[in-house]
Amino acid sequence: MSRTHDEVEVQVQLQTGMEPQLLRYAQEKITTVLGHTGRPVLYARVRLDRIANPAASRPVTARAEIDLNGRILHAEANANTPYEAVDLLQDRLEARLEHERTGHR
């Protein structure tokens, strides 16, 4: 059964110790992106991690995996803060969706 973007709950996994508010923030940002797909969304997953190395230049990684009616779309973004990583991830997903819409693979 295919579902539209507003029927799919974006699953967000946060690394232990991250602010719980990030969960809702990431869900809202990725749900917004999914509204531009024009295709059924079978699932959407986001994971946020922070490496423990204090010398790392962009220690936070946000990863997404979206199933657009059988076509899996991956995106990743690195940033200084979790919120910035989610924002960059949203931008990358929007760019990939635009790439998909124009027929490029």
C-alpha positions in Angstrom: 0.0 0.0 0.0 1.4 3.4 -0.9 1.0 6.4 1.3 1.4 10.1 0.8 4.0 12.1 2.6 1.5 13.3 5.3 0.6 9.8 6.2 4.1 8.7 6.9 5.7 9.4 10.2 9.4 10.3 9.8 11.3 8.0 12.2 14.1 9.9 13.9 16.8 8.3 15.9 18.9 10.5 18.2 22.2 9.6 19.7 22.0 9.3 23.5 22.5 12.7 25.1 21.0 14.8 22.3 18.1 17.2 23.0 14.7 15.5 22.7 13.4 18.6 20.9 15.6 17.6 17.9 13.2 14.7 17.2 10.3 17.0 16.4 12.5 19.5 14.6 13.9 16.8 12.3 10.4 15.3 11.7 9.0 18.7 10.7 11.9 19.5 8.4 11.9 16.2 6.6 8.1 16.1 6.4 8.3 19.5 4.6 10.7 18.0 2.1 8.4 15.0 1.5 5.6 17.3 0.6 7.5 18.1 -2.6 8.1 14.5 -3.7 5.0 14.0 -5.9 5.3 10.2 -5.3 4.2 7.8 -2.6 6.5 7.7 0.4 6.9 4.2 1.9 9.1 5.2 4.8 11.4 8.0 6.0 14.2 7.5 8.5 16.6 10.1 10.0 19.6 9.4 12.3 21.6 12.1 14.2 25.0 11.3 15.6 27.8 13.2 17.2 31.4 12.0 17.4 33.2 12.5 20.7 36.4 14.0 19.3 36.5 17.6 20.4 38.9 18.5 17.6 36.5 17.4 14.9 35.5 20.3 12.6 31.9 19.2 12.0 31.1 16.6 14.6 27.4 16.1 14.0 26.1 13.9 11.2 22.5 13.7 10.0 21.6 10.8 7.7 18.3 10.2 5.9 16.9 7.2 4.0 13.6 7.8 2.2 11.7 5.2 0.2 9.9 6.9 -2.7 7.7 4.2 -4.0 10.5 1.7 -4.2 13.4 4.0 -5.0 15.6 4.6 -2.0 17.0 8.1 -1.6 20.0 8.6 0.8 21.4 11.9 2.0 24.0 12.9 4.6 25.1 16.2 6.1 27.8 17.2 8.6 27.7 20.3 10.8 28.7 21.9 14.0 25.3 21.5 15.7 22.5 19.1 15.3 20.1 21.8 14.2 22.5 22.9 11.5 22.9 19.3 10.4 19.2 18.8 10.0 18.9 22.0 8.0 21.7 21.0 5.7 20.1 17.5 5.4 16.8 19.1 4.4 18.6 21.2 1.7 20.4 18.0 0.4 17.2 16.1 0.2 15.4 18.9 -1.6 18.3 19.0 -4.2 18.1 15.2 -4.6 14.4 15.3 -5.1 14.7 18.1 -7.7 17.4 16.0 -9.4 14.9 13.0 -9.4 12.1 15.1 -10.8 14.1 16.4 -13.7 14.9 12.8 -14.7 18.5 12.7 -13.8 19.8 9.7 -11.9 
